[in-house]
Amino acid sequence: MHHQKFRTRDEVKQVIFEYIEVFYNRERLHSANDYLSPKDYEELQKMA
């Protein structure tokens, strides 16, 4: 997102939404998941 130019406010909203929902929420560590990312936690649950 840095140094990126946007034409509309909706374009900015879409990029921010994608970052939060697609990248950040799937990669960040969660204390409720023993400090694993949701992706890693789901993989661990599949193996159990």
Phi and psi in radians as a Rosetta constraint file:
Dihedral C 1 N 2 CA 2 C 2 CIRCULARHARMONIC -1.127 0.35
Dihedral N 2 CA 2 C 2 N 3 CIRCULARHARMONIC 2.388 0.35
Dihedral C 2 N 3 CA 3 C 3 CIRCULARHARMONIC 1.077 0.35
Dihedral N 3 CA 3 C 3 N 4 CIRCULARHARMONIC 0.432 0.35
Dihedral C 3 N 4 CA 4 C 4 CIRCULARHARMONIC -1.765 0.35
Dihedral N 4 CA 4 C 4 N 5 CIRCULARHARMONIC 2.421 0.35
Dihedral C 4 N 5 CA 5 C 5 CIRCULARHARMONIC -1.809 0.35
Dihedral N 5 CA 5 C 5 N 6 CIRCULARHARMONIC 2.380 0.35
Dihedral C 5 N 6 CA 6 C 6 CIRCULARHARMONIC -2.027 0.35
Dihedral N 6 CA 6 C 6 N 7 CIRCULARHARMONIC 2.536 0.35
Dihedral C 6 N 7 CA 7 C 7 CIRCULARHARMONIC -1.504 0.35
Dihedral N 7 CA 7 C 7 N 8 CIRCULARHARMONIC -0.594 0.35
Dihedral C 7 N 8 CA 8 C 8 CIRCULARHARMONIC -2.355 0.35
Dihedral N 8 CA 8 C 8 N 9 CIRCULARHARMONIC 2.854 0.35
Dihedral C 8 N 9 CA 9 C 9 CIRCULARHARMONIC -1.154 0.35
Dihedral N 9 CA 9 C 9 N 10 CIRCULARHARMONIC -0.641 0.35
Dihedral C 9 N 10 CA 10 C 10 CIRCULARHARMONIC -1.102 0.35
Dihedral N 10 CA 10 C 10 N 11 CIRCULARHARMONIC -0.634 0.35
Dihedral C 10 N 11 CA 11 C 11 CIRCULARHARMONIC -1.110 0.35
Dihedral N 11 CA 11 C 11 N 12 CIRCULARHARMONIC -0.723 0.35
Dihedral C 11 N 12 CA 12 C 12 CIRCULARHARMONIC -1.112 0.35
Dihedral N 12 CA 12 C 12 N 13 CIRCULARHARMONIC -0.808 0.35
Dihedral C 12 N 13 CA 13 C 13 CIRCULARHARMONIC -1.012 0.35
Dihedral N 13 CA 13 C 13 N 14 CIRCULARHARMONIC -0.728 0.35
Dihedral C 13 N 14 CA 14 C 14 CIRCULARHARMONIC -1.143 0.35
Dihedral N 14 CA 14 C 14 N 15 CIRCULARHARMONIC -0.746 0.35
Dihedral C 14 N 15 CA 15 C 15 CIRCULARHARMONIC -1.141 0.35
Dihedral N 15 CA 15 C 15 N 16 CIRCULARHARMONIC -0.738 0.35
Dihedral C 15 N 16 CA 16 C 16 CIRCULARHARMONIC -1.146 0.35
Dihedral N 16 CA 16 C 16 N 17 CIRCULARHARMONIC -0.763 0.35
Dihedral C 16 N 17 CA 17 C 17 CIRCULARHARMONIC -1.020 0.35
Dihedral N 17 CA 17 C 17 N 18 CIRCULARHARMONIC -0.823 0.35
Dihedral C 17 N 18 CA 18 C 18 CIRCULARHARMONIC -1.071 0.35
Dihedral N 18 CA 18 C 18 N 19 CIRCULARHARMONIC -0.717 0.35
Dihedral C 18 N 19 CA 19 C 19 CIRCULARHARMONIC -1.086 0.35
Dihedral N 19 CA 19 C 19 N 20 CIRCULARHARMONIC -0.843 0.35
Dihedral C 19 N 20 CA 20 C 20 CIRCULARHARMONIC -1.194 0.35
Dihedral N 20 CA 20 C 20 N 21 CIRCULARHARMONIC -0.891 0.35
Dihedral C 20 N 21 CA 21 C 21 CIRCULARHARMONIC -1.359 0.35
Dihedral N 21 CA 21 C 21 N 22 CIRCULARHARMONIC -0.669 0.35
Dihedral C 21 N 22 CA 22 C 22 CIRCULARHARMONIC -1.541 0.35
Dihedral N 22 CA 22 C 22 N 23 CIRCULARHARMONIC -0.717 0.35
Dihedral C 22 N 23 CA 23 C 23 CIRCULARHARMONIC -1.770 0.35
Dihedral N 23 CA 23 C 23 N 24 CIRCULARHARMONIC -1.114 0.35
Dihedral C 23 N 24 CA 24 C 24 CIRCULARHARMONIC -1.053 0.35
Dihedral N 24 CA 24 C 24 N 25 CIRCULARHARMONIC -0.909 0.35
Dihedral C 24 N 25 CA 25 C 25 CIRCULARHARMONIC -1.144 0.35
Dihedral N 25 CA 25 C 25 N 26 CIRCULARHARMONIC -0.449 0.35
Dihedral C 25 N 26 CA 26 C 26 CIRCULARHARMONIC -1.510 0.35
Dihedral N 26 CA 26 C 26 N 27 CIRCULARHARMONIC -0.376 0.35
Dihedral C 26 N 27 CA 27 C 27 CIRCULARHARMONIC -1.796 0.35
Dihedral N 27 CA 27 C 27 N 28 CIRCULARHARMONIC -0.477 0.35
Dihedral C 27 N 28 CA 28 C 28 CIRCULARHARMONIC -1.221 0.35
Dihedral N 28 CA 28 C 28 N 29 CIRCULARHARMONIC 2.672 0.35
Dihedral C 28 N 29 CA 29 C 29 CIRCULARHARMONIC -1.442 0.35
Dihedral N 29 CA 29 C 29 N 30 CIRCULARHARMONIC 2.490 0.35
Dihedral C 29 N 30 CA 30 C 30 CIRCULARHARMONIC -2.100 0.35
Dihedral N 30 CA 30 C 30 N 31 CIRCULARHARMONIC 2.254 0.35
Dihedral C 30 N 31 CA 31 C 31 CIRCULARHARMONIC -1.128 0.35
Dihedral N 31 CA 31 C 31 N 32 CIRCULARHARMONIC -0.544 0.35
Dihedral C 31 N 32 CA 32 C 32 CIRCULARHARMONIC -1.186 0.35
Dihedral N 32 CA 32 C 32 N 33 CIRCULARHARMONIC -0.321 0.35
Dihedral C 32 N 33 CA 33 C 33 CIRCULARHARMONIC -1.871 0.35
Dihedral N 33 CA 33 C 33 N 34 CIRCULARHARMONIC 0.556 0.35
Dihedral C 33 N 34 CA 34 C 34 CIRCULARHARMONIC 0.964 0.35
Dihedral N 34 CA 34 C 34 N 35 CIRCULARHARMONIC 0.679 0.35
Dihedral C 34 N 35 CA 35 C 35 CIRCULARHARMONIC 1.052 0.35
Dihedral N 35 CA 35 C 35 N 36 CIRCULARHARMONIC 0.671 0.35
Dihedral C 35 N 36 CA 36 C 36 CIRCULARHARMONIC -1.899 0.35
Dihedral N 36 CA 36 C 36 N 37 CIRCULARHARMONIC 2.727 0.35
Dihedral C 36 N 37 CA 37 C 37 CIRCULARHARMONIC -1.273 0.35
Dihedral N 37 CA 37 C 37 N 38 CIRCULARHARMONIC 2.736 0.35
Dihedral C 37 N 38 CA 38 C 38 CIRCULARHARMONIC -0.982 0.35
Dihedral N 38 CA 38 C 38 N 39 CIRCULARHARMONIC -0.659 0.35
Dihedral C 38 N 39 CA 39 C 39 CIRCULARHARMONIC -1.090 0.35
Dihedral N 39 CA 39 C 39 N 40 CIRCULARHARMONIC -0.821 0.35
Dihedral C 39 N 40 CA 40 C 40 CIRCULARHARMONIC -1.178 0.35
Dihedral N 40 CA 40 C 40 N 41 CIRCULARHARMONIC -0.664 0.35
Dihedral C 40 N 41 CA 41 C 41 CIRCULARHARMONIC -1.120 0.35
Dihedral N 41 CA 41 C 41 N 42 CIRCULARHARMONIC -0.753 0.35
Dihedral C 41 N 42 CA 42 C 42 CIRCULARHARMONIC -1.115 0.35
Dihedral N 42 CA 42 C 42 N 43 CIRCULARHARMONIC -0.710 0.35
Dihedral C 42 N 43 CA 43 C 43 CIRCULARHARMONIC -1.095 0.35
Dihedral N 43 CA 43 C 43 N 44 CIRCULARHARMONIC -0.705 0.35
Dihedral C 43 N 44 CA 44 C 44 CIRCULARHARMONIC -1.127 0.35
Dihedral N 44 CA 44 C 44 N 45 CIRCULARHARMONIC -0.679 0.35
Dihedral C 44 N 45 CA 45 C 45 CIRCULARHARMONIC -1.187 0.35
Dihedral N 45 CA 45 C 45 N 46 CIRCULARHARMONIC -0.610 0.35
Dihedral C 45 N 46 CA 46 C 46 CIRCULARHARMONIC -1.126 0.35
Dihedral N 46 CA 46 C 46 N 47 CIRCULARHARMONIC -0.601 0.35
Dihedral C 46 N 47 CA 47 C 47 CIRCULARHARMONIC -1.364 0.35
Dihedral N 47 CA 47 C 47 N 48 CIRCULARHARMONIC -0.371 0.35
